[in-house]
Amino acid sequence: MKGEGKTLFKSKLKWVGLVGLALSVFSLFTHFLLARYAVEGFSEYQASITIFFWRPIFEIADLSTNTPLYRRLWGPVRQLESLYPHATPKGSYAAPILQTNGFVFVRIRGGFHEIRNSISDVVVVARLLNATLVIPEIQSTTSSKGISSEFKSFAYLYNEDQFIAALAKDVRIVKTLPKNLKGARRKKEIPLFKVSRSVSPYFYRRHVLPVLNRHSVVELVISDGGCLQPPGLQTVTGEKRNPATNFKLRV
Ligand SMILES: *[C@@H]1O[C@H](CO)[C@@H](O)[C@H](O)[C@H]1NC(C)=O
C-alpha cells in the first residue's frame, strides 16, 4: 500500500512538472509574440513622428495650383458619405459676399485634436456671420499627448497661404487684424466671447452678430475642442466644413 502511494505521488509530480513546462513554453511564446508586436508598434510610432516633418518638405515644394502635390493636398475629396454624412459638398454654393460684417479673431486652446476641430468650426462660424476670419491664434497645451514642442502656431498645422486660398470660396480669411483693431485688442477693448462646442448657430446670429455689427470685430476664445454644435447643422456645416475636413483626414 505504501509503495503504491509513493508511485502515485511520483507520477502526480511528473504531471505537475509537465504542466509547468507547458506553461513556461507558452509564456515564452507569448513573450516572443509581444516583442514582435512591440517592434511593429514602435515603427508605427516612428511613422507618426515623421508626420511632423512634413511641413518643411511642403515649404520648399512647388505648390502652384496645377502640380500633382497641390491636387493631392487640396484637391476634391472622395465621396465620404459613409464616413461622415455631411462631408461631401453639394454641387455649388455662393461665394462669400463682398460686404463683410467684421473680423472674427479667434484664440484656440487645447491639444492637437481640439485645435483641429476648432479650426473647422471657426471657418463655419465666420461664414455664418458673413465675417472675415483672422488666422486663429493657437495656444496649445504642451502637456497634451501627441503634440510636438514646435507646435506653437497656426503655421505649424497649415500653410497659411494655402489655407486662405483653399477656403477663398467659402470665407474671407486674413492673416492678422488691421492695425487699429490690433491696438484695440491689446488694450482689451474688443468684445470677447468664450464659446463652447455646444454653442448653436442661433447663438451666433442672435448674440454675436449684433456685437460684431456694432464693433466690426469680435474675439472668440475656444478651449473646449470646438465652438459649434455638431450635426444638425446640415447645410452650413456640411458644405463649409468640407475643405477643412479634407485636410483633417490627411493630417
Ligand atoms: C450673409 O449673407 C447672405 C447672402 O447675402 C445673407 O443671405 C445672410 O443673411 C447674411 N448673414 C448674415 C449673418 O449677415
The ligand as an ORCA input file, in Angstrom:
! r2SCAN-3c Opt
* xyz 0 1
  C     -24.880     86.693    -45.101
  O     -25.029     86.916    -46.491
  C     -26.077     86.191    -47.091
  C     -26.053     86.469    -48.581
  O     -26.138     87.825    -48.855
  C     -27.407     86.563    -46.441
  O     -28.440     85.800    -47.000
  C     -27.328     86.298    -44.943
  O     -28.496     86.718    -44.304
  C     -26.135     87.045    -44.363
  N     -25.995     86.667    -42.976
  C     -25.562     87.493    -42.053
  C     -25.487     86.926    -40.691
  O     -25.219     88.640    -42.296
*
